[in-house]
Amino acid sequence: MPDDRYVSPLSTRYASDEMQFLFSADKKFSTWRKLWVALARAEKTLGLNITDAQIAEMEAHIYDIDYALAAKLERELRHDVMAHVHTFGAAAPSAMPIIHLGATSCYVGDNTDIIIMREALTLVRAKALRVAAALAKFADEHKSLPTLGFTHFQPAQLTTVGKRATLWINELLLDVETLTFELERLKLLGCKGTTGTQASFLELFDGDSEKCKKLDTLIAEQTGFAETVPVSGQTYSRKTDYFVLSALSGAAQSAAKFATDMRLLSHLKECEEPFEDKQIGSSAMPYKRNPMRCERICSLARYVINDAQNAAFTASGQWFERTLDDSANKRISVPEAFLAVDAILNIWLNVASGIRVYPAVIAKHIDAELPFMMTENILMRAVKNGGDRQELHEKIRIYSVEAGRGVKEFGEDNDLLAAITNDPDFHLALDELAELSDASLYTGRSAEQVTEFLRGSVYPLLERYGVTDAAAPELKV
């Protein structure tokens, strides 16, 4: 049903349900409650007067969150964390006196952010690896299919369709490496207090510093982290958000590069993204087959790349031990970046799993340019047959200029080979010229490079993470 309120298109059109759940209210506030349980358990272990019954009552009400009560309390208190403290206390009244004991708002807020980003990064990495698997299959299938290479979008030496795909995969593997690095260095904030000094806990533990340090360790263990940040103000460093969003930006950059190449290939009619039987390319021009999925990747990628700068500005604007001009921004910038990258990877996997290749068109484009690329081989063969290298080099230069002029100014076919064949100084038989016209002679080590790259870099990484499924996901729109 249509609604009269704005809803993010990332939710309604693009992002997956699994990524949306990670940034949902249920995930956020149930994690808050788990962290309050972890705090109570740790404090009990360290000797505070907290009972097993209080902890059990808290645990029994982690997921039954009364959002109406929380909203009512936040309107009164103007404080989201305290609203949820009281809402949790209403569900677990025996524990109300000890919920959030000694903690500040960032204990639940920041630790939850780190926990959710860890899960979201893991999901992003998994999807990036599935895209790599799909592209690896494509690269292997087309590793020997010659195609024009382009520099400056001008025809250059030949490559193969599969070799070009390895360039896309290689950039994606760099992103997987960066995502893994950011995942492995994520640390929980722990329980540091209002200015990061743990003064409240030092008071609770009667001046026992070892118990303050142990508190962090116990909370980290309960949440699956090896360690907490060594020092902080009230929050974890907002540079963490910048580093994470920069990793997402990297994935978006790689996706946009792939999608841009596909859009250019679509124009050349050499390759196309999937196009469904009833799909409409244009409301006005029925014949069109616009590369809308790759265009969508580029569009969303532009947003993510810009969003990383958002996190940079936020990190640079933090005052001393804490300021609150990050909060409203983080609520938008971090989830939206993850939702957008999730959407990008879903679309990328959909496209990569169904790229259509048109060898006849590729061959036609090669034929139009190959005569120029053959000239060095022709020269070598002609010299072997008794020709003068310097004289023949000059003749090839003249014939090439004339052939290029005919193509560009008069729309003629490239007649360079005909000119060379008709010149007796080249001593070239037709069968020799046909032999030299085999496009596979001009692709260098492309096919070998594909095999070496897949076996040496891609397959071991996919095996390490147990990635076997590269099936295309269904897109919402």
N, C-alpha and C positions, 0 to 999 in steps of 0.2 A: 504493500500500500504506500502511495506517496505520503510524504510527511512535509509539514510546513516549516521544518527546521533544516539547517544546513547539515549535511553528513559528508564526511570526507570521501571523495571518489576512491581513495586508496582502499577504503573498507568495502564500498559497494561494488567497485568495478575490478580492482586489480589484485590486492594482497590476498594471500591464502588464509584460510580459517586458522591454521596452526600458528602462523605469525601473529594474526590478530589476537589470538587468545593470550599470547605472551604479554601483550600490552593492554589487556583488558582489566577492568575493575576487579573481577574475581581473582585474577592472578596477582594483581598488585596487593590487594588488601588481605588475601589469604596468606601471602608471603609476609606481610606486616605481622600478622598473628603468629605465624611460625617463628618469626624472629623474637617476638615477645615471649613465646614459650622457651626458645633457646636461651634467652637472657635469664628467665626465671630458673631454668635448670642449672645454668652455670652459677648463678648467685647462690642457689641452694647448695650445690657441690662445694662452694667456697665458704659455706658456713652461715649464710643469712637465714633468717627465720621464714622460710618458705616451705610449704608442705607438699607432699605428693598429691594430696587431694586437690589443692589449688591448681597444680600443673595439669592434673588429669581433667579438671573441669575446663581449663583453657583449651586443651587438646581436643576436647569433645565439641568445641564450637569454632573450629578454625574456618569452616566453610559456610556456616549458616549466618551470613552477614546481613544485618538489617539496614539496608541502604537508606530507607526512608528515615529511620531514626538518625543515622549518621548525617544525612543532609540537613535535617532539622537542627541537630546540635552544631553543625558547622556554621549555619546561618546565625546561631546565637553566639558561638564562641569565636567565630572568625579564625578558626585554627583547625585544619583538616586532621592533623595527627591527634590532637586532644579530643576531637569529635569521635574518632575511631577508638581511642582509649576508653571513652565512656560507653560507646556502643558495645565494645568487647566486654567491658565490665558488667553491662546489663545482661549479657548472655552468660557470663561466668562470674556471678556476684561474689563468690568466696575469694576469687582471685583479684577483685577490683583493687584492694589496697596495695598490691605488689606489682600490678601491670605497669611496665615502663619505668620501673624503679631505678633511679639514678641516670636514666638515659635522656638524651635530647632527641628532637624530632628527626635529625639526620640518622639516628641509629636505625630507625625503620626505613626512612626515605632513601637514604644513600645506599645502605646495604641491599635493599630491594632492587634498586637500579642496577647495581653490579650483578646481582643474581640473574636478573632478567636479561641484561646485556650478554651475560655468559651463555645463556640458553639460546638467545637470538643469534649470536655469532656462530654458535654450533650449527644451528639450522641453516644459516647463510652458507657456511662452509660446505655442509652436506649438499646443498643445492648447486653450489659452484662446481663441486666434484661430479655431480650428475651431468651438468652441462659439458664438462671436460670429457666425460665418458661418451656422450653423444657425438661430440666433435671428433673424438679419437676414432670412433667407428666410421664416420664420414671420411676422415683423412685417409684411413687405411683403404677404404673402398675406392678412392679416387687418387691414390698416391702416384699412379703412372699416367694419369690423363693430362696431356699437355694443355697449357693455356697461356695466353699472353700474360706476361708480367707487366706491371705498370710502375713507373716512377713519375711523379708529378701528374699522374693520370694520363701519361703519354706512353704508348707502347714501348716496352723494353724487352730484355731477354726473356725467353720463355721460362716458365716455372710449371708446376702441375697444380691441379685443383686441390689435391691432398696436401701438398707442401704449403700452399697458402693457408689452409686450415690449421696447420701446425703453428702459424704465427698467432692465430687467435687463441689456441690452447696455451701457448707459452705465456702469454700475458695473463691468462686466467690462473695458471699455476703460480705466477708471482703473487697474485691476489690471495690464493690459498695459503701461501707461505706467510703473507702479512696477516691474514685473519688468524692463522695459527699462533703467530707471535703475540698478537694482541690478546688472544684467548689465554695463552699460557702465562702472561704477565698480569692478568687481572687479579687484583687482591681485594679482599673484603675490607671495608672501612673498619669494622670491629666496633668497639664501644669506647669512644675517645672523649665523650663529654662535650660541653658547650664551646670550649676553645681548644679542644684537643689535648688537654692536660690530664684528663681522668681525675680531676679534683673531687668530683662527687663520689666516685668509687673509692678513692683513697679515704674519704670520710666514712663511707659505708663499711670499709674493711679495716677501720681503726688504724689507718696509717700503714697498712701492709702493702708495700709496692709489688711484691711478688704475686699477691692475689689479683691485683689490678692487671698485671701482665697475663696471668693465667686466665683471667676472664676473657680476654681477646682470643686466646688459644682455644678455649672451650667452645666459644661461639663459632669460630672458623671451622672447627671439626664438625659441628652439628650441621653446618651449611655446605660442607664439601669443599672447603678451601684449605689450601696448605698453609696460608699465612694471611695476616692482615697488613695494611699499610704501616710502615714503620713510624711515621710521624704524620700528623695532619692538624689542620685547624678543626673546625666543627664538621667539615665535609671532606670527602676525598677530593684530590686535585681535579679541577674541571678540565685539565689537560687530558685526563683519561677519556672524557667524552670526545675531545678533539681527535685523539689517536684512533678511537673506535670508528668515529664517523669518517675519518680519513681512509681507513681500511675499506669502509663501505664505498667511499668515493672512488677508490681504486677499482673495485669491482664494477662500478657503474661506468667508469672510463673504458674498461675493457669491453664491456657489453656494447657501449656506444660505438666503439671502433669496429667491432664485428658488424653491428647493425648498419653502420654507414657503408661498409664494404658491400654488404648485401643489397643495400639500396642502389648502389652504383652498378652492381652486377645485374640487378633487376632491370635497370635502364638498358644495359647492354644485351639483355635477354639471354644471358649465359647461365644464371642461377636465379631461383626464386624462392621466397618463403612459401610455406604451405598456403594453398588457396582452396577453400572448400567449395563443394558443388553449387551451393546456393548463395555463396558470398557475393555481395555487391561491391564493386570497386569504386563506383562513383554514382551519385544520385542523378547526375546529368549525362554522364558518358558511359553507357552500358558496357563498352568493350574494355574498360580500364581494369588493370590488376595492380592497384596501388599496394606498395609494401607496407601496409598499415601496422603490422606487428613490429617490424623493425623501426618504423617511425615512432611508435609508442615507446620502444626501448630508449631511443635517443631523447625523447621528450622527458621521460622520467629520470634518465641519467643526468640531464641538465639540472634538474631539481636537487638530486643527491649531491652532485659536485658542488653546487652553491651552498648546500646545507652544512657541509664541512667547515666552510668559512664562518658560519653562524656559531659553531662550537668554539672556533678560535677566538672570536670576539668575546664570547662569554668567558672563556678561560682568562683572557687578558684583562678583564674588567672586575675580577674578584678583589675585594678589599680585606686586607689583613686576615683575621681568622674566619670571617664569615660575612657574607652579604647576601641579600635575597633576590637580587636582580637576575639570578640564574634560573630560579624555580619555574616561573611561568614559561620561560623560553625552553627549558629542558623538557617540559611536559609535551611540547609540540615537536621540537627539532629532533630529538632522539627517536621517539617512536615512529615519526613520519619517515625518517631516513631508513629505518629498518623495514617498514612496510613497503616503501618504494623499491628498495633493493630486492626484497622478496618478490615483488611483482616483476621486476626486471628479469630476475633469474627464471621465474616461471615462464615468461614469454620467450626468453632466450632458449630454454630447454625445448619449448614447443617448436620453435623455428629450427633449431639445430637437429632435432629428431626427424624433420621432414623436409629438408632442403631439396629442391628439385634442380637437377642439373641437365643442361641441354647441350650434349656433345657436338651436335651438328652446327649449332650457332658458334660454339667455341672454335670448332675447326674452320669455319668460314672466316672468323676474325684472324685466326692464325694465318690462313692462306693469304689474306690481304697484306700481312706484314712480314711473313716469313722470307720472301725474296731478299729483303734488306738484311735480315739476320743471317742468311746463307752466304753472304758475299765473302766472308773470310774463308769459309770452307771451300767455296768455289775457287777462290784465288789460289789456295794451297793445292787443290786438285789440278787446276790448270797449269800451275808451275811444274808439278810432277809430270804432267803430260808434255812438257817441253816449252811452255810459255815463258815470256819475260815478266818477272814479278812487277817491276816498276811500270812498265807499259800497261799491263793488265790492271794494275791498281788504279791508274788514271782513267782507264776506260770504264771501270766499274763506277768510279766517282761520277763520271759524266752521265752514264746510263741511269744511275740512281737519282741524280738530280732531275733528269728528264721524266723518269717514271713518277717521282714524287710530284712533279708539276702537273702531270696528266691526271693523277688522282685528285689533287687538291683543286686545281683550276677548272678541270673539265669533267670531273666525276667519272673518269675512266678507271678500268681495272688496272691493277699493278702489272705492267708489262716488262718489268726488269728482266725476268728469266727469259722471256722471248728474245729480248735484245741481245742477251749474252749468248743464247743458243745460236742465234743467227750470225754471230761474229766468229769467223773461222780461227781467229787468233787464240781463242780459248781452248780449242781442241777438245770440246766436251761433247760426248755422245748423249743422246736422250736418256738412255738407261742410267748413265752416271748422274745426270741432273735429277732424275727421279729418285735415285738413291739418296742424294743429298737433300731431297725435299722431305724426308721423314722427320716430322716434328720432334720425335723422341730423341733425336740426335742433339737437340739444343736445350734440353732441360737439365743438363748437368747431373748432379747427384741428388736431384729432388726426391726421387722414389726411395733411394737409400736413406736419405736424411729423415724421411717420414718414418721408415721402419726403425731406424736407430733412436729417434726421439721417442716414439711410442714405447719401445721396449726398455729404453734406458731411463726415461723420466716419467712418462704418463702411467703406464700399466703398474709399475711398482707403487706409485702413490695411490692409485685406485684400489689396489690390493690391500695396502696398509689400512685404508679406511673402510674396507669391505664394500666398495661401491660396485654393484653389478647391474643396477636398474637405471637405465637411461630412457625409459619410456616417456613419451610426451604427455605432459599434464593437459587437461582440458582447461581452456581459458574461459573466464566468465563472459567476456565480450570480445 
